[in-house]
Amino acid sequence: MPTAYLALGSNLADRRHLLAAALAALARDPQNRLTGVSPVYETKAVGLTDQPDFLNCVVRLETDLAPLALLDLCLAIEQQLGRIRRERWGPRTVDLDLLLHEETTLHDDRLTLPHPRMKTRAFVLAPLADLAPDLLLHGEPIRTHLARADQTGVHRTDINLAALA
């Protein structure tokens, strides 16, 4: 089965519960097998900064779903968990972003892989480095991208979502 990495985030309502519910929904899909959950990080918002802090993590899963089908599943989970898209980079109950799907390179109206902004976002790179520090992105290990990223406002928590998955 191909391996995919997804970033999960939440900054509204019960953030921990919403991340756990998103993990459970991903794991329930018979075409997915959850194989890793990073530590959870509390992070400042990026883009639109006047909003609550986020909880973020990254998951690794083996999936039989093609990239666009996995995107559709992520969007369905977001909707089930109350996500309303009002403004770009605005507050959200839950956000599931497909970062990588094996070595797929994709430029589609709905999805770009690898995720085009992940290599500069510490809130993605820090949890991803916990799961796969030597994973290559644009020819360099994730840990190298993380070392270059601004990690201000990115703090590891003691929340253990892996125990809930």
C-alpha positions, 0 to 999 in steps of 0.5 A: 500500500502507498504511504501518505502523510497528512497534517491535521490542525484545529483551533476551534472548540475542543481541539484535542477531541476534534483531532482525535475524531479526525484520526478515528475517521481516517482509521475507520476507512477500510482502505487506510491503515494508520501507521504513525501519529506524531506528537501534538504541537501548539502553534500560532496561526499563520496568515490570518493571525488574530485567532486562537492557537492551533493544535497540529499533528501529522499522521502517516497512513498506508492507503489504497486511495489515490491522491484525489480520493484521499483528498475527498475523504479528508474533505468529508471528514472536515465537513462531518466535524463541522468545518465551515470555510469562510476565509482563507487561513481562518479559524477552523474546527479541523483541517486535514491537508494531504502533504505527500502521497508516496513520491507522487507529483501532482498539479491539479486544480484541487490538489498539489503534491507535495504540498506547496507550502509545507517546506517552510511551515514549522507547524507541519515540519516539526511533527513530520520530522518526529515521524520521518526525519529522513524522509526526502522532500525536494532532495533534502531530509525533512529535518533539514527543512525544519532546521531552516524554518522559523519555529517561533510559536511552535511548541510540543505538547504532552497530548498523546493522540496516538493512544487514542488512534 
